[in-house]
Amino acid sequence: MKRIKYFGIVVLSLFLFSCQKEFLDTTPTASVDAKNAFSSLDNAYAVINGIHRYMYNSGDYQDESGEASINLRRDMLGEDLCMTAAGNGWFNRFYQWTDHRNGQATANIYPWRFYYRIIANANAVIDGLNTKFADKKDDGFFQEIMAQALTYRAWAHFNLVQLYAKRYDPTKKGNNSQLGVVLSTTSEVLQRPRSTVEEVYAQINTDLNNAIALFKSSGSSPAQISDLSIYAAEAIKARVALTTGEWQTAIDYSSEALKAGKLFTAADFKANGGFPTIFSSYPGAGSEWIWGSQVKSDQNTYFASFFAYMSWNYSSTNIRTNPKTITRELYDAMPATDARKAMFSLTGYDIYAKAPNQLDSRALVASYETKKFSAVAPADSRGDIAYIRVAEMYLIKAEAEARIGGKDADAQNTLATLLTSRYDAGTYVKSANTGQALIDEILLQRRIELWGEGFRFTDLKRLDLPLARVITAVPDPAKPYKTGHITANYSGHHDPTLCVVTEVPAGDARWQWFIPKDEINANNLVIQNE
């Protein structure tokens, strides 16, 4: 069902933490106020659109720009993304594994507040629909709105429990009694303790199951990339199943979700000179995206943008003084026939050649520098933000097939479908690996494909793997380096003076983010992590 939708921030909650009394902002907003939010289904849908807009809304600080800025935090805690210098300081303490363990750090408070605000608005929609429109439960538009709200609530709880709780242990299926996060499933504001990890995942799956059923019943289809759809709900269900070790469920739901679009081709990557986006004008742009945000021309976020830190072409101090790179090992793992290799620069000088006015004499240009993400222009930090892509569904499906037993051939074929689209025509040879070697190959491709998109920390955590950063300050003598007024002497490894932390054992307490201190002060039922 396609309808004209409101766009803008609508009824965004002041729900800073999960138990505080301030709930809804009663001040009228651009489209609808809290009093009238549920006077019609159209107004209820405007609340959903408010959540869409909040996904990339600017916060109080430059490093608060919605989901993409939290994804950057996740990858800063991994081993595949490198800083090249201290720059102007943004995200440095996450890179050093300190801010996420500080209950008073604004960079740690922000994700907690962000996800619970989404949950609060989703709860407002769910309760509002059930209260005001109980007689319309068979209406397709009602079902579409309810399905999106349930999906948002499940997605936000899933992100929270992955960050602020211990990992889900698939070997303890049904008995993950470790502390999770505060479950919020009603608009009623009450002090609640942390539920167990098992309880949180049970609620996530309940919400997703209900959402998928409602999407099917509604017959709706997304009118824009920001709309949650049945494919997005199925994709999130597949992510959850991969995390909990439900291999067949992961296979089933990823198989459905990947029907949302078609894979980008090697030609798409080469035509774009990086990661294909909605802004790209060539045919097929955006076809691989299941869920994302396209920032409109009147919504420039300037330095409060993912692209002010991770694009190759936006003129920000952070990019000029601290360009981000892939590790040499991950770069070298891509053969010359892999079109994804074009998303990174061996020397950094081709980036300088493309944007000489942006990369002036103050700029640091680094080997293995990312070209994956593009801002609209050097003075416009907008960019398309992908939350779920078809490629990820192939990777989930392949990994689950490789782990379930007896389906190595299926996993090989699934991986081949993805990589055939990434390699030059006729150059990819299907893997003959089996068992753990095949799993390792799939996980390597996951690191390459999803680099910079916010998966590495949670992947290490769900797999119960240690952090192991390769460190060196010595450039690779086999690679061509240039000298001059632009510094380009970088090794493709982590500098221990910048990252500080180079190893974290699996299961270490540091894999749990600290609960914000303000939350604990406001709710004495919440217990802090170790």
N, C-alpha and C positions, 0 to 999 in steps of 0.2 A: 504494500500500500504506500503510495507516494503522496506526500502532502507538502504544502508550503510550510516551512518551519521558521520559527523565530530564531534569531541569532544574537548572541550577546550573553552577558552574565545575568542570570536570572535566579533569584532566590538562593544565592550562595550562602551557605551556612556560616555562622560564626562559631561553629562547633570546633573549637581549637583542639580540644582533647576529648577523649571518648566519654567523659562523665561530667563535663562542666555544664552549668545551668544555662549559659547562653546557647541558644539553639539556632533559631532562624533570624536572619536579618529582616526586620520588619520595615526597613526603609524601602520605599518603592525603587525598583530598578528600571533598567532601560526598557524592559518588555512587560514585566508583570511583577506585582508585589506579593508578599507572603499572604496577605489577606485574601487575595483573589486567585492565588496559585491553583486552587482546585475548584474554581467556579465553572470550569469547562474542561473538556479533554484537551482542547487546544492549549489552554494555559498550563495544564499538567505536562504537556509535551514540551512547552517552553522551559520548564524546569529541567527536563532531560537535556535540552539544548544548552542550558546553563552549565550542566556538568561537562558536556562536550567542550565548551569554551574554556572551562576551568582546567581542562587537561593541558593547556599550554599557557595558562594565565600567569602573569608576573606576580611574584610575592613581594616581600619587603626588601629582599636583597637580590643582587645580581645573579646569585647561584640558585634562585628559586624561580624556575620557569616551567613548572608542571612536571609531567611524567618524564620527559626527555632529560631534565636535569637530575632526576633520581636515577635514571638509567646510567648517566655519566658517573654518579657516585658508585654504582655497582661495579662498573668497569674499572674505575680508579682503584678498587680493592682487589683487582685481579692481577694476572701476570702478563697479559697480552697487549696492554696499552701502556705506553711509556710517556712520561713527561720528559722534556729535554732541558728544562731550566726552571728556576723558581718562578719566573714570570712576575705577574702582579699578585700572586698569592691565592687566587681562586682555586678551590678543590685540592689544594696542596695537602691539607691535614687529612683529607680522606685518603689520598694517595699514600700517606704515611701511617694509615691505620690508627688514627687517634680520634677524629671527630665522631665516628660512629660509636665510640666507647665513652662518650662524654654526654651525660644526660642534660647538660646545659648548653651544649653547642647548638647554635641555630641551624647549622647544616644537618644535624641529626634530628632536631625537632621537626623540621619542615616535612619530611616524608610521613611521619606519624600524623601530623596535622592535615596534610594533603589527603591522605587516604581516608581518614575519619570524616573529613568534610564531605567527600564523595559519598561515603556510607550514610551520613546524616541526610543528605539530599535524596539519596536513593530510598531511604526509609520514609522520608516525607512523602515521596511519590507513592510508594507501596501502600502506606497507611491512608493517604489521601484518596487514592483510587478505591480502596476497599471500603472506606467510610462514605464517600460522596457518590460513588458510581457502582455500588454493589449490584444494581440492576442491569449493568452493561458488561458483565463479565464475558458474555458471548460475542461482544462487539470486537471486530478485528483491530480497531484503533486502540481500544482499551488494552487488548492483549499485547499489542506491539509496545505500548508504553510500559506496561508492567514487565514485559520480558527484558526490555533495556534496563530498567531499574534493578531487577534481580541480577542481571549480568554484571552491572556496575558494582553491586554490593559484593557479589562473589569475587570478582576480580580484585577489588580493594582489600578484602580480607585475606585473599591469597598472597598478595604482595606484603601485607603486614606480617603475616605469620612466617614468611620466608626470611624476613629481615630481623624481627624482634623476638624470635623464639628459636629454640633448638630445631634442628632438621627433623623432618619426618623420616622415621626409620622403617623401611618396608619390611624388615625382618620382624618387626613388632606390630604388624598389621592388626588393627583393632585395639591395640594397647599402648598407643603413644601417649602416655600419661604426663609427659613433660609439659611445663607451662607454655601455653601458646600466647594469644593476645586476648584482649577484651572483645567478646562477641557483641555486636550491636545489631539487633534485628527489629527494633521498634523505635518510633519517634520519642517515646517516653524516656526522659532523662533520669537515669538511676545510676547509683554507684554499683559497679559490677566488678567481681574479681576476674582475673585472667582465666579463660577456659583452657582446657588441655589442647594440645596440638591435634589430637584425634577428634575432639569435639569441633574445633575450628574447621578442619577439613570435611567433616560430616556436613556442617552447615553450608560450606562452599559447594559441595556436590549437590546438596538438596536444592540450593538456589539455581544452580546451573541446569539441573534436570528440569526444574519447573520452567525456567526461561526457555529452554529448547522446545519444550512441549508447547508453550505459548506462541513462540515464533512460528512453529509449524501450523498451529491452529489459525493464527492471524493471517497467514498468507502474505505477509509484508515482505518487501525487499528494500534494501537501503537506497536512499536517494542521493547520499553523499558519503564520502569515505569516512567521515566522523561518526556516522550512524552505526551503532551496534546492530548486528544481524545474527541470524541463526548460525552463519559460518563463524563469526567471531566467538559466539558462545561455545560452539563445538571446538574451536581452536583452544579456548581457555580450558575447557574440559580435558582436552588432550594434554595440555601442559600439566594440569593437576595430576592426571593419571600417570604421566611420566615421573613426576615427583614422588608419588606414593607407590610406584612399582606395580601398577595395574596395567600390565603390558597389553593385554587384549583390548582393554578400554582405550588405551592410548592409540592403538592401531585403528580401531573402529572410528574414533572421533577425528583423528587427524585425516583419515581417508575421506571423511565427509567434508571437513573444512577445506581441504586442498582443492575442492571443486569450485571454490569461490573465484578462482582466477587461473591464469596461466603463468608459467615461469618466464622471467626475463631470459633473453638469449645473450650469447656472447656479443652479438652485434649491438644489442641494447646498451651493454656496459661500455662498449667502445664508442658508440655514438654519443653517449652522455659524458664520456671522459671520467666517469666515476659511478656512483650509485644512482640508478635510474629513479626519478622522482615524478610527482604529479606535475611539477612545473615544467618538466621536459616537454618539448614540442614534437618530438619524433613519434611515429605510430607505436602504439602499445604501451606508452608511458602509464604507469600506475596499475597495470594489469595484474601485478603480483601482490598488490596490497589488499589485505582483508580488512584491516582497521587502521586508521591513522588520522592525522590532522593536517589540513591545508589552511595555513594562516592567511587570512584575507589581506588585501593591500592596505586597508585602513587600520591594521592592527599590528604595526611594527613594534616589536618589543625591545629593540636596540640591544643593550648589553645583557638584558635578562632573557637570554635565548641560548639554547643548546648550540646554535650555530656561531655564537660569539666566542665559543671555546673549541669547537670541533670542526668547523668548516675550513676549507682551504682558502676561501676568497673574501671573507668578511674582514674589514679593517678594524680589528680590535687590538688593544694593547696585549691582551692575553695571547692571541694567535701570533702576533708579531714577535713576542718575546718568549713564548713557550709552545711552539707547535707540537702536536701530539703525533706519535708514531706507533706503528706496529713493530713487534719484535723481529729481529733478523731471522730467527728460526721459523716463525710463522710465514714471513715473506718468502723465504727460500723453499718452504713446503709447497708453494704454488709453482707449477711448471710454467714455462713461457707461454704455453698454449692455453693457460687458464686466464680468461678475460678478467677475472677479479683482481688479478695482479696489477692491472692498470689503475686500480683505486689507490695505489700507493706509489710514492716516488722514490726511486733508488737514491738519488742525490738531493732532491728538493729543488733543484735548479729549474726543472720544467715548470714548477709552480711559480717560481719567480718570473720566468719568461712569460707566463700567461697573465700575470698581474703585477707588472713592474711598478705601477703607481701605488699599489696597495702594500707591496713588500719593499719598503724603501731601505735606506742604509741602516736603519735601526733594527731590521728584522733578523731573527735567527732562522736559518733555513737548515733543515735536518734531513739526513738520510732516513729512508723508510717512512717519510712523512705521509700522513693520510691525505688523500684527495677524495675520500669516499663521500663526504657530506658537503653539499653546496648551499650557500646562502643565495638569496635572490641577486644580490649585488654587494660590492664592497661597503656601501653605505646603508644596506638594507639587510638586517639580520634574520628576516623571515626565511623559513625553509619548510619543506614537507617533512612530517614526522611520522615514521612508521611504527605502529605498535604491534601489529601481527602481519606476517607475510606468508605467502604460500610456501616459500622455501623452507621456513621453519617447520611446517607440517610434514614435508618430506623427511626432514631430519628426525623429527619425533617418531614418525612411522618406521623409518629404517632402524633407529636405535631400539625401539620396542620389539621389532621383528627379530633383531639380532639377539636380544636378551631372552625372549620367551622360550626359545628352544625349538629346534626343528624347522626354523624358518630362515635359515641363513641365505638361501637362494632368493627368497622374497626381499630380504634386506639388501642384498647385492643389487637386485633389480631396481628397488626404490632409490638407492643411492645413485645408481647409474642414470636414472631419469633426471635427477637434479644436476649431476655433474656433466652430463651430456649437454645440457643447456648452458653450462658455464664455460665449457671448453670450445676451442675452435672446431669447426665441423670435421668430423671424422677422426679426431685426435684422442678422444677419451677411450680408454680400455677398461672394461668392466672389471671390478675387483674380483679376485679369486679367494680372498681372505675368508676365514670362517672363525667362529668362536670369539675369543677375546681380541684377536688381531683385527677382526672385522669391527667389533665394538670400538676399538681404539681408532680405527680409520674413520668411522662415522663421527666420533667425538672430535677428531682433528678437523674434519670438514665443518663441523658445527662451530668451532672456534674461528675458522676462516670466514665462513658465510655470515655469521652474526657479530663479527667484530664491531665494537663501538655501539652496539644496540642494547647494551645493558644486561647481558646474560651471564657473564663470566663468574661473578661472585656467587650467584645462586646455583650455577652449575657445579662449581667446586664444592659448595655446601651440600647440595643434594647427593652428590657422588661420594661424599665423605673423603675428599681429597685434600692434601695440604696445599698451601700457597708456596710456590717455589719460583721466585723471580731470578732470571739469569742476570748477573751483574757484571759490568765491566765499564771502564772509562776509556778503553783503547779502541780506536776505529779498526775496522776490518781492512787490512792493507790490500786485499784483493779487490776492493770496491773503489770506484773512481771518486775522489774528493777534489773539490776546488777550494781555493783560498782567495782572500780578498776582503772587501769591506763587509761581506756577509759571512757569518760563522756557519760552517757546514761540517764541523768535525764531530760527528756523532756515530755511535757504534751500533745502534739498533738494540741496545740492551738497557737495563735499568741502571741508573747512577745511584749508588747507595747513599750518597750525600743528599739526594733529593727524595728518594722513596723511603729511606731509613729502615723500614721493615722489609726484609727480603724473604723470610720464611715464617710460616705460621702452621703448626701441626694440625692435621685433621682432628676435629673434635675439640679444639681449643676453645676456651670461653669467649675468645675474641670474635668468633663467628656469629655471636649474638649481639645485635646492636642494643645499646642501653635504652631503656624506656625513658622518655623525657621526664626530668625532675618535676616540672610543673604538673604533669599527669599524676605522679605519685603524691604530690602535695595536695592535689584536689581530690584524689581518690585513695584513701588509706587501705583499700582492699587490694590494690595492685602491688605486687612484689617485684622488686628490681631484679634484673639479671645479675649473674655472678660477675 
